[in-house]
């Protein structure tokens, strides 16, 4: 069984060393290994920690929190809300792109990949990092939440101010982990079709995040995607 922690970049391993050494993480590794033997699990192991590889620990400017990876073939690649190039953007991502266009006047992206955001300091973190094919939330409550809470705490401990974007009630429960005297929290409805019309549209999260960064002396994020 490969060690999941060996897939993490070294600076993230150092920032998360306590949770990685915990019995709960060992049990999580065993659970994920068993699931991969018996089921199709997304994302593939090599993409599990894409968010951490693309956004180094010391360079996080914005953390956007999702819940569960996409559970369809070829969609999930380790970044919350993002899909691989060539894969049709799911409804939540389509709504994110609509709001991006409305908020910043940017063209609607051609692809659903958010890799450019990740490379510019946007940590696209799901609360649960694996899922069985066609079974949403099938890996919830198995230990990923303790790991990703530790990620939020580690980002919270950074000396540089960060903007945390919490869409929907699930993400907003994580607000308790964030020191709002140092960091900014932007809350709003989830971009899913069920709740987007209840206030996600028009919430301007991208311009708000940049305003909060600039207020705290950090450069804004370039939110452009290939259009």
C-alpha positions as CSV (number, residue, x, y, z in Angstrom):
1,X,0.0,0.0,0.0
2,X,1.4,3.4,-1.0
3,X,1.5,6.0,1.7
4,X,-0.8,8.8,1.0
5,X,1.4,11.3,2.8
6,X,4.3,10.5,0.5
7,X,2.2,12.0,-2.3
8,X,2.1,15.4,-0.5
9,X,4.7,18.1,-1.3
10,X,7.2,18.4,1.4
11,X,6.3,21.9,2.7
12,X,2.6,20.7,3.1
13,X,3.8,17.5,4.8
14,X,5.7,19.7,7.3
15,X,2.7,22.0,7.9
16,X,0.4,19.0,8.4
17,X,2.8,16.7,10.3
18,X,0.6,16.3,13.4
19,X,-2.5,15.1,11.5
20,X,-0.3,12.9,9.2
21,X,1.1,11.2,12.3
22,X,-2.3,10.5,13.8
23,X,-3.9,7.1,14.1
24,X,-7.0,8.5,12.3
25,X,-4.9,9.3,9.2
26,X,-3.4,5.8,9.2
27,X,-7.0,4.4,9.3
28,X,-7.9,6.7,6.4
29,X,-5.0,5.5,4.3
30,X,-6.1,1.9,4.9
31,X,-9.7,2.7,4.0
32,X,-8.8,4.5,0.8
33,X,-6.5,1.6,-0.2
34,X,-9.2,-0.9,0.4
35,X,-11.7,1.2,-1.6
36,X,-9.4,1.5,-4.5
37,X,-9.0,-2.3,-4.6
38,X,-12.7,-3.0,-4.5
39,X,-14.2,0.0,-6.4
40,X,-13.5,2.7,-8.9
41,X,-12.5,5.7,-6.8
42,X,-12.0,9.3,-7.9
43,X,-9.8,11.2,-8.3
44,X,-7.0,8.8,-9.4
45,X,-4.2,8.5,-6.8
46,X,-1.8,10.7,-8.8
47,X,-4.3,13.6,-8.7
48,X,-5.3,13.2,-5.1
49,X,-3.2,16.1,-3.9
50,X,-3.2,18.3,-7.0
51,X,-4.4,21.3,-5.0
52,X,-1.4,21.0,-2.8
53,X,1.1,20.5,-5.6
54,X,-0.2,23.5,-7.6
55,X,-0.6,25.9,-4.7
56,X,2.5,25.8,-2.4
57,X,1.8,26.2,1.4
58,X,3.5,29.6,1.6
59,X,1.7,31.0,-1.5
60,X,-2.0,30.6,-0.5
61,X,-3.9,33.8,-1.0
62,X,-7.5,32.5,-1.3
63,X,-8.9,29.2,0.0
64,X,-12.2,28.1,-1.7
65,X,-13.8,25.2,0.1
66,X,-15.8,22.5,-1.7
67,X,-17.4,19.5,-0.2
68,X,-17.0,16.2,-2.2
69,X,-15.2,15.4,-5.4
70,X,-17.1,14.9,-8.6
71,X,-18.1,11.3,-8.9
72,X,-18.4,10.9,-12.7
73,X,-15.8,9.3,-14.9
74,X,-12.9,11.7,-15.8
75,X,-14.2,14.7,-13.9
76,X,-12.4,14.9,-10.6
77,X,-8.7,15.8,-10.6
78,X,-8.0,17.0,-7.1
79,X,-9.2,20.6,-7.3
80,X,-12.5,21.6,-5.8
81,X,-15.1,22.6,-8.5
82,X,-12.6,22.0,-11.3
83,X,-12.8,19.4,-14.1
84,X,-10.1,18.2,-16.5
85,X,-9.8,20.0,-19.9
86,X,-12.2,18.5,-22.4
87,X,-14.8,17.5,-19.7
88,X,-18.1,19.4,-19.8
89,X,-18.3,21.7,-16.8
90,X,-20.9,20.5,-14.2
91,X,-23.8,22.8,-13.2
92,X,-22.1,24.3,-10.1
93,X,-19.0,25.2,-12.2
94,X,-21.2,26.7,-14.9
95,X,-22.8,29.0,-12.3
96,X,-19.3,30.0,-10.9
97,X,-18.4,31.0,-14.5
98,X,-21.6,33.0,-14.9
99,X,-20.9,34.9,-11.7
100,X,-17.2,35.4,-12.8
101,X,-18.5,37.0,-16.0
102,X,-21.1,39.1,-14.2
103,X,-18.7,40.2,-11.4
104,X,-15.5,41.0,-13.3
105,X,-16.8,41.2,-16.9
106,X,-14.5,38.3,-17.9
107,X,-15.4,36.0,-20.9
108,X,-17.0,32.7,-20.1
109,X,-14.1,30.1,-20.0
110,X,-14.0,27.5,-22.7
111,X,-12.8,24.7,-20.4
112,X,-13.7,23.7,-16.8
113,X,-10.1,23.4,-15.6
114,X,-9.3,25.8,-12.7
115,X,-5.6,25.0,-12.8
116,X,-4.7,28.6,-13.6
117,X,-6.4,29.8,-10.4
118,X,-4.5,27.1,-8.3
119,X,-1.2,28.3,-9.8
120,X,-1.9,31.8,-8.8
121,X,-2.5,31.1,-5.1
122,X,-6.1,29.9,-4.9
123,X,-6.2,26.7,-2.9
124,X,-9.2,24.7,-4.2
125,X,-9.9,22.4,-1.3
126,X,-12.6,19.8,-0.9
127,X,-13.5,18.8,2.6
128,X,-13.4,15.1,1.5
129,X,-10.8,14.2,-1.1
130,X,-12.0,10.9,-2.5
131,X,-15.3,9.4,-3.6
132,X,-16.6,6.1,-5.1
133,X,-17.8,6.3,-8.7
134,X,-21.5,7.4,-8.9
135,X,-21.8,7.5,-5.1
136,X,-21.7,11.1,-3.8
137,X,-20.5,11.5,-0.2
138,X,-19.5,7.8,-0.1
139,X,-16.2,8.7,1.6
140,X,-17.6,11.3,4.0
141,X,-17.0,10.6,7.7
142,X,-14.1,8.3,7.0
143,X,-11.3,10.7,8.2
144,X,-10.8,13.2,5.4
145,X,-12.6,15.9,7.4
146,X,-10.0,15.8,10.2
147,X,-7.2,16.1,7.5
148,X,-8.8,19.0,5.7
149,X,-9.7,20.8,8.9
150,X,-6.0,20.6,9.7
151,X,-5.3,22.1,6.3
152,X,-7.6,25.1,7.1
153,X,-5.9,25.5,10.5
154,X,-2.5,25.4,8.8
155,X,-3.5,28.1,6.3
156,X,-5.0,30.1,9.2
157,X,-1.6,30.0,10.9
158,X,0.2,31.6,8.0
159,X,1.7,35.0,8.6
160,X,0.2,36.4,5.4
161,X,-3.5,37.2,5.4
162,X,-5.7,34.9,3.4
163,X,-9.3,35.2,2.1
164,X,-11.4,32.1,2.9
165,X,-14.4,31.7,0.5
166,X,-17.1,29.6,2.2
167,X,-20.1,28.8,-0.1
168,X,-23.1,27.0,1.4
169,X,-23.9,25.9,5.0
170,X,-21.4,22.9,5.0
171,X,-18.4,25.2,4.2
172,X,-19.6,27.9,6.6
173,X,-19.3,25.5,9.5
174,X,-15.5,25.8,9.1
175,X,-15.6,29.5,9.9
176,X,-14.8,28.5,13.5
177,X,-11.3,27.4,12.4
178,X,-10.4,30.8,11.1
179,X,-9.0,33.9,12.9
180,X,-11.1,36.7,11.4
181,X,-8.9,39.4,13.0
182,X,-6.1,38.4,10.6
183,X,-8.0,36.8,7.7
184,X,-11.1,37.6,5.6
185,X,-14.1,35.3,5.3
186,X,-16.5,35.6,2.4
187,X,-19.7,33.7,2.8
188,X,-22.5,33.1,0.4
189,X,-24.9,30.5,-1.0
190,X,-23.5,27.4,-2.8
191,X,-23.2,27.7,-6.6
192,X,-25.2,24.5,-7.1
193,X,-28.4,25.0,-9.2
194,X,-30.5,24.4,-6.0
195,X,-29.1,27.5,-4.2
196,X,-27.4,29.7,-6.8
197,X,-30.6,31.7,-7.4
198,X,-30.9,32.3,-3.7
199,X,-28.1,34.7,-3.6
200,X,-25.0,33.2,-5.2
201,X,-25.7,35.2,-8.3
202,X,-24.8,38.8,-7.7
203,X,-22.6,38.0,-4.6
204,X,-19.4,39.2,-6.4
205,X,-17.0,36.8,-4.5
206,X,-14.1,37.4,-6.9
207,X,-14.0,41.2,-6.7
208,X,-14.7,41.0,-3.0
209,X,-11.8,38.6,-2.5
210,X,-9.5,40.9,-4.3
211,X,-10.6,44.0,-2.4
212,X,-9.9,42.1,0.9
213,X,-6.5,41.1,-0.3
214,X,-5.6,44.6,-1.3
215,X,-6.9,46.0,1.9
216,X,-4.5,43.7,3.7
217,X,-1.5,44.6,1.5
218,X,-1.5,41.6,-0.8
219,X,-1.7,41.6,-4.6
220,X,-5.1,40.7,-6.1
221,X,-5.7,37.4,-7.8
222,X,-5.9,37.3,-11.6
223,X,-9.1,35.4,-12.1
224,X,-8.9,35.2,-15.9
225,X,-9.3,31.7,-17.4
226,X,-8.7,30.8,-21.1
227,X,-11.9,32.0,-22.8
